[in-house]
Protein backbone atom coordinates (compact mmCIF):
# COMPACT_ATOMS: atom_id res chain seq x y z
CA UNK A 1 0.00 0.00 0.00
CA UNK A 2 1.24 3.50 -0.79
CA UNK A 3 2.46 5.12 2.38
CA UNK A 4 0.68 8.34 3.35
CA UNK A 5 1.64 10.92 5.92
CA UNK A 6 -1.49 10.36 8.00
CA UNK A 7 -0.96 6.59 8.01
CA UNK A 8 2.65 7.02 9.15
CA UNK A 9 1.74 9.37 11.99
CA UNK A 10 -1.14 7.11 13.03
CA UNK A 11 1.14 4.09 13.06
CA UNK A 12 3.75 5.86 15.17
CA UNK A 13 1.18 7.20 17.64
CA UNK A 14 0.75 3.83 19.37
CA UNK A 15 3.44 2.90 21.94
CA UNK A 16 3.25 -0.81 21.14
CA UNK A 17 3.88 -0.15 17.46
CA UNK A 18 6.81 2.09 18.35
CA UNK A 19 8.19 -0.74 20.48
CA UNK A 20 7.84 -3.12 17.52
CA UNK A 21 9.83 -0.70 15.37
CA UNK A 22 12.45 -0.48 18.14
CA UNK A 23 12.65 -4.28 18.16
CA UNK A 24 13.15 -4.38 14.39
CA UNK A 25 15.70 -1.59 14.71
CA UNK A 26 17.57 -3.81 17.19
CA UNK A 27 17.32 -6.92 15.01
CA UNK A 28 15.88 -6.67 11.52
CA UNK A 29 14.19 -9.49 9.61
CA UNK A 30 12.20 -11.12 12.45
CA UNK A 31 9.24 -13.49 12.20
CA UNK A 32 5.87 -12.93 13.88
CA UNK A 33 6.63 -15.64 16.44
CA UNK A 34 9.96 -14.07 17.33
CA UNK A 35 8.39 -10.64 17.78
CA UNK A 36 5.38 -11.95 19.70
CA UNK A 37 7.66 -13.69 22.19
CA UNK A 38 8.94 -10.30 23.33
CA UNK A 39 5.53 -8.76 24.09
CA UNK A 40 3.00 -9.46 26.83
CA UNK A 41 0.13 -9.86 24.39
CA UNK A 42 -1.29 -12.47 22.07
CA UNK A 43 0.25 -13.40 18.74
CA UNK A 44 -2.95 -12.17 17.07
CA UNK A 45 -2.59 -8.75 18.69
CA UNK A 46 1.03 -8.42 17.58
CA UNK A 47 0.02 -9.46 14.04
CA UNK A 48 -2.62 -6.71 14.00
CA UNK A 49 -0.04 -4.08 14.97
CA UNK A 50 2.37 -5.35 12.33
CA UNK A 51 -0.36 -5.18 9.71
CA UNK A 52 -0.98 -1.50 10.53
CA UNK A 53 2.76 -0.80 10.34
CA UNK A 54 2.88 -2.50 6.93
CA UNK A 55 -0.08 -0.46 5.72
CA UNK A 56 1.80 2.69 6.73
CA UNK A 57 4.88 1.45 4.86
CA UNK A 58 7.26 1.57 7.84
CA UNK A 59 7.49 -2.23 7.94
CA UNK A 60 8.02 -4.49 4.91
CA UNK A 61 7.34 -8.23 5.04
CA UNK A 62 9.01 -10.85 2.89
CA UNK A 63 8.01 -14.52 2.77
CA UNK A 64 10.85 -17.04 3.00
CA UNK A 65 9.34 -20.47 2.48
CA UNK A 66 6.71 -20.99 5.18
CA UNK A 67 8.01 -18.11 7.25
CA UNK A 68 7.30 -14.39 6.81
CA UNK A 69 10.03 -12.01 7.97
CA UNK A 70 9.49 -8.36 8.88
CA UNK A 71 11.94 -5.56 8.08
CA UNK A 72 12.07 -1.96 9.27
CA UNK A 73 11.57 0.46 6.35
CA UNK A 74 12.72 4.00 7.34
CA UNK A 75 11.91 5.56 3.95
CA UNK A 76 8.45 6.98 4.89
CA UNK A 77 9.98 8.68 7.94
CA UNK A 78 12.69 10.07 5.68
CA UNK A 79 10.04 11.48 3.35
CA UNK A 80 8.39 13.29 6.27
CA UNK A 81 11.77 14.70 7.20
CA UNK A 82 12.51 15.88 3.67
CA UNK A 83 9.14 17.56 3.28
CA UNK A 84 8.85 19.32 6.64
CA UNK A 85 11.43 18.72 9.32
CA UNK A 86 14.49 19.78 7.33
CA UNK A 87 12.99 23.26 7.09
CA UNK A 88 13.61 23.67 10.80
CA UNK A 89 16.54 21.59 11.98
CA UNK A 90 18.64 19.18 9.93
CA UNK A 91 20.76 18.09 12.89
CA UNK A 92 17.79 16.82 14.90
CA UNK A 93 16.13 15.23 11.88
CA UNK A 94 19.15 13.15 10.97
CA UNK A 95 18.46 11.16 14.11
CA UNK A 96 15.10 10.04 12.76
CA UNK A 97 16.67 7.68 10.27
CA UNK A 98 20.10 7.09 11.78
CA UNK A 99 20.61 3.39 11.14
CA UNK A 100 23.91 3.10 12.97
CA UNK A 101 23.98 0.49 15.69
CA UNK A 102 26.81 -1.01 17.70
CA UNK A 103 26.52 -4.60 16.52
CA UNK A 104 24.20 -6.07 13.89
CA UNK A 105 22.89 -9.60 13.91
CA UNK A 106 21.00 -9.07 10.66
CA UNK A 107 22.75 -9.21 7.30
CA UNK A 108 19.92 -7.89 5.14
CA UNK A 109 18.22 -4.49 4.82
CA UNK A 110 14.99 -3.92 2.90
CA UNK A 111 13.72 -0.51 1.74
CA UNK A 112 10.38 0.10 0.00
CA UNK A 113 8.91 3.17 -1.66
CA UNK A 114 6.02 3.95 -4.04
CA UNK A 115 6.65 6.45 -6.83
CA UNK A 116 4.10 7.87 -9.25
CA UNK A 117 5.88 7.03 -12.50
CA UNK A 118 6.24 4.24 -15.07
CA UNK A 119 8.62 1.26 -14.79
CA UNK A 120 10.50 2.45 -17.86
CA UNK A 121 11.06 5.94 -16.48
CA UNK A 122 12.08 4.54 -13.09
CA UNK A 123 14.58 2.17 -14.70
CA UNK A 124 16.00 5.03 -16.76
CA UNK A 125 16.43 7.13 -13.62
CA UNK A 126 18.34 4.33 -11.88
CA UNK A 127 20.68 3.61 -14.80
CA UNK A 128 21.22 7.01 -16.46
CA UNK A 129 24.30 8.91 -15.16
CA UNK A 130 22.81 12.40 -15.39
CA UNK A 131 19.48 11.46 -13.84
CA UNK A 132 21.20 9.50 -11.11
CA UNK A 133 23.19 12.59 -10.18
CA UNK A 134 19.94 14.53 -9.79
CA UNK A 135 18.59 12.33 -7.02
CA UNK A 136 21.78 10.85 -5.55
CA UNK A 137 23.28 14.19 -4.61
CA UNK A 138 25.80 14.45 -7.44
CA UNK A 139 26.78 10.77 -7.66
CA UNK A 140 26.84 9.33 -11.20
CA UNK A 141 26.63 5.70 -12.29
CA UNK A 142 28.64 4.32 -15.21
CA UNK A 143 27.96 0.97 -16.93
CA UNK A 144 26.88 -0.60 -20.21
CA UNK A 145 24.17 -2.48 -18.24
CA UNK A 146 24.88 -5.92 -19.64
CA UNK A 147 24.73 -8.96 -17.37
CA UNK A 148 28.25 -9.63 -16.10
CA UNK A 149 29.49 -6.11 -16.85
CA UNK A 150 31.08 -3.74 -14.36
CA UNK A 151 29.57 -0.56 -12.95
CA UNK A 152 30.93 2.36 -10.95
CA UNK A 153 29.32 5.11 -8.91
CA UNK A 154 31.46 8.24 -8.90
CA UNK A 155 31.36 11.75 -7.47
CA UNK A 156 33.42 14.80 -8.39
CA UNK A 157 34.28 15.28 -4.72
CA UNK A 158 35.70 11.77 -4.24
CA UNK A 159 38.64 10.98 -6.56
CA UNK A 160 38.68 7.28 -5.61
CA UNK A 161 35.02 6.83 -6.52
CA UNK A 162 32.15 5.75 -4.28
CA UNK A 163 31.03 2.25 -5.28
CA UNK A 164 32.11 -0.42 -7.74
CA UNK A 165 30.77 -3.84 -8.61
CA UNK A 166 29.29 -6.21 -11.18
CA UNK A 167 25.83 -6.39 -12.72
CA UNK A 168 24.74 -9.93 -11.81
CA UNK A 169 21.25 -9.72 -13.33
CA UNK A 170 19.88 -7.06 -15.70
CA UNK A 171 16.17 -7.40 -16.55
CA UNK A 172 14.78 -3.99 -17.57
CA UNK A 173 12.51 -2.53 -16.40
CA UNK A 174 11.87 -5.01 -13.59
CA UNK A 175 14.97 -6.22 -11.78
CA UNK A 176 18.62 -5.26 -11.34
CA UNK A 177 21.00 -7.27 -9.13
CA UNK A 178 24.51 -5.95 -8.42
CA UNK A 179 27.48 -6.66 -6.24
CA UNK A 180 28.30 -3.64 -4.07
CA UNK A 181 31.79 -2.67 -2.95
CA UNK A 182 32.01 0.75 -1.32
CA UNK A 183 35.42 2.35 -1.86
CA UNK A 184 35.04 5.96 -0.78
CA UNK A 185 37.71 5.49 1.93
CA UNK A 186 40.10 2.75 3.04
CA UNK A 187 38.14 1.78 6.14
CA UNK A 188 34.87 1.37 4.26
CA UNK A 189 36.61 -0.53 1.43
CA UNK A 190 37.80 -3.12 3.95
CA UNK A 191 34.14 -3.95 4.68
CA UNK A 192 34.16 -6.12 1.55
CA UNK A 193 31.48 -6.86 -1.04
CA UNK A 194 27.74 -7.11 -0.47
CA UNK A 195 24.78 -7.27 -2.87
CA UNK A 196 22.01 -4.85 -3.88
CA UNK A 197 18.79 -5.85 -5.65
CA UNK A 198 16.41 -3.31 -7.23
CA UNK A 199 12.89 -4.68 -7.87
CA UNK A 200 10.28 -2.64 -9.77
CA UNK A 201 6.59 -3.55 -9.83
CA UNK A 202 3.84 -1.49 -11.45
CA UNK A 203 0.90 -0.82 -9.14
CA UNK A 204 -1.84 1.22 -10.83
CA UNK A 205 -0.36 4.51 -11.94
CA UNK A 206 2.64 4.09 -9.64
CA UNK A 207 5.63 1.81 -9.14
CA UNK A 208 6.59 -0.14 -6.05
CA UNK A 209 10.36 -0.07 -5.72
CA UNK A 210 12.04 -2.43 -3.27
CA UNK A 211 15.78 -2.19 -2.65
CA UNK A 212 17.31 -5.16 -0.84
CA UNK A 213 20.84 -4.76 0.47
CA UNK A 214 22.05 -8.13 1.68
CA UNK A 215 25.15 -10.27 2.16
CA UNK A 216 26.35 -7.62 4.61
CA UNK A 217 28.79 -8.59 7.34
CA UNK A 218 27.28 -8.97 10.79
CA UNK A 219 29.17 -5.89 11.99
CA UNK A 220 28.82 -3.88 8.76
CA UNK A 221 29.44 -0.14 9.00
CA UNK A 222 26.07 1.66 8.93
CA UNK A 223 27.35 3.99 6.20
CA UNK A 224 27.14 1.05 3.76
CA UNK A 225 23.34 0.96 3.90
CA UNK A 226 22.27 4.02 5.90
CA UNK A 227 22.06 6.27 2.83
CA UNK A 228 19.26 4.35 1.09
CA UNK A 229 16.38 6.32 2.70
CA UNK A 230 17.91 9.59 1.47
CA UNK A 231 18.59 8.20 -2.01
CA UNK A 232 15.06 6.80 -2.43
CA UNK A 233 13.49 9.96 -1.06
CA UNK A 234 15.52 11.95 -3.60
CA UNK A 235 14.46 9.57 -6.38
CA UNK A 236 10.76 9.93 -5.55
CA UNK A 237 11.03 13.72 -5.27
CA UNK A 238 12.85 14.03 -8.61
CA UNK A 239 10.49 11.79 -10.58
CA UNK A 240 7.31 13.26 -9.11
CA UNK A 241 8.22 16.95 -8.90
CA UNK A 242 11.40 17.52 -10.93
CA UNK A 243 13.01 19.02 -7.83
CA UNK A 244 16.32 18.02 -6.26
CA UNK A 245 16.69 17.49 -2.53
CA UNK A 246 19.39 19.50 -0.80
CA UNK A 247 20.40 16.86 1.74
CA UNK A 248 24.22 16.82 1.69
CA UNK A 249 25.73 13.65 0.28
CA UNK A 250 28.29 13.74 3.09
CA UNK A 251 25.60 12.32 5.37
CA UNK A 252 25.69 9.13 3.30
CA UNK A 253 29.36 8.81 2.45
CA UNK A 254 31.06 9.49 5.76
CA UNK A 255 31.90 13.12 5.05
CA UNK A 256 33.60 12.32 1.74
CA UNK A 257 31.44 14.60 -0.42
CA UNK A 258 30.36 18.21 -0.09
Secondary structure as GFF3:
##gff-version 3
##sequence-region A 1 258
A	DSSP	alpha_helix	5	13	.	.	.	ID=ss1
A	DSSP	alpha_helix	15	26	.	.	.	ID=ss2
A	DSSP	beta_strand	30	31	.	.	.	ID=ss3
A	DSSP	alpha_helix	32	36	.	.	.	ID=ss4
A	DSSP	alpha_helix	43	56	.	.	.	ID=ss5
A	DSSP	beta_strand	59	64	.	.	.	ID=ss6
A	DSSP	beta_strand	67	72	.	.	.	ID=ss7
A	DSSP	alpha_helix	75	83	.	.	.	ID=ss8
A	DSSP	three_ten_helix	85	87	.	.	.	ID=ss9
A	DSSP	alpha_helix	90	94	.	.	.	ID=ss10
A	DSSP	three_ten_helix	95	97	.	.	.	ID=ss11
A	DSSP	beta_strand	109	115	.	.	.	ID=ss12
A	DSSP	alpha_helix	119	127	.	.	.	ID=ss13
A	DSSP	alpha_helix	129	135	.	.	.	ID=ss14
A	DSSP	beta_strand	140	143	.	.	.	ID=ss15
A	DSSP	beta_strand	150	155	.	.	.	ID=ss16
A	DSSP	beta_strand	158	171	.	.	.	ID=ss17
A	DSSP	beta_strand	175	182	.	.	.	ID=ss18
A	DSSP	alpha_helix	186	189	.	.	.	ID=ss19
A	DSSP	beta_strand	194	203	.	.	.	ID=ss20
A	DSSP	beta_strand	206	214	.	.	.	ID=ss21
A	DSSP	three_ten_helix	222	224	.	.	.	ID=ss22
A	DSSP	alpha_helix	228	241	.	.	.	ID=ss23
A	DSSP	three_ten_helix	249	251	.	.	.	ID=ss24
###
